[in-house]
Amino acid sequence: MAILQDKNVLVTGVLTESSIAFHIARIAQEQGANVVLSSFGRALSITTRIAARLPKPAPVIELDVTNSEHLSNLSSVLKEHFPHLDGIVHSIGFAPEAALGGNFLNTEWADVATAVHVSTFSYKSLAMACKPLIQKERGASIVGLTFDATVAWPKYDWMGVAKAGLESANRYLARDLGSENIRCNLIAAGPIKTMAAKSIPGFEQFEDVWNSRAPLSWDVSDPIPAAQGAVALLSDFFPKTTGEIIHVDGGVHAIGG
Ligand code: NAD
């Protein structure tokens, strides 16, 4: 049985074939979903090219999550493709160079603000922009991606703070949208070599941690386990789960140093 049969899902964050979101879109389609992708700025044409590699056609719409006009038009743009929405994937993260790489004590507020706007606040903005298309009787699932923010990591710096905010925002969104039958959950993925990861100086230090601590072997070039987790959360198999963070990290979060 296909677990997303006839569900309408918006997937943000497809940039390359290594993007976690690309595999979420691919597996969602394989599981019966109708998928619309969103992208922004110069990435728009790249996303459109990558979308052609999905098993089925997926329209690409423009959405910069920091652009209030894009957000206010989102539900009417989506309505051209879907009568209603069953799933939303927030697979978006960005921090300026100055906010990463070990310069934590000297990063300026403007750079922190950008990281938090794109990576944290946008989770709420996206949910609210999509809400007019969600039908209470059908319910909906919102899924985001975090990197375990309960500890301080090498080099991750203000992105780690933004992710801690995302994890908290997920709990507040779950609190406030539960009455609308909307579930809000995050996948805490282990390190995966994507474009976003390449912008983190010293990413290989994460690889060392995972090689030495993961009970299950971890492959940094494999985004599929995280994508499978996200698709499972989009499905009807987690009907009473919200405000949750599911770790798809080979078990590292459970193991001491
Ligand atoms: P990626 O580079 O493929 O995806 C990041 C996406 O964010 C890109 O598609 C980019 O276009 C989009 N984006 C950035 N700014 C945006 C904006 N203003 N508006 C709309 N979209 C914007 O990398 P990825 O690793 O697949 O990242 C997806 C998510 O997974 C991110 O939230 C990331 O933090 C999270 N994550 C990644 C890892 C990892 O190791 N790669 C681990 C845990 C969590």
Residues whose N, C-alpha, C, O or C-beta is under 5 A from the ligand:
A	BS01	NAD	G13 V14 L15 T16 S18 S19 I20 A21 F40 A43 L63 D64 V65 T66 S91 I92 G93 F94 V118 L145 T146 F147 A189 G190 P191 I192 K193 T194 M195 A196 A197
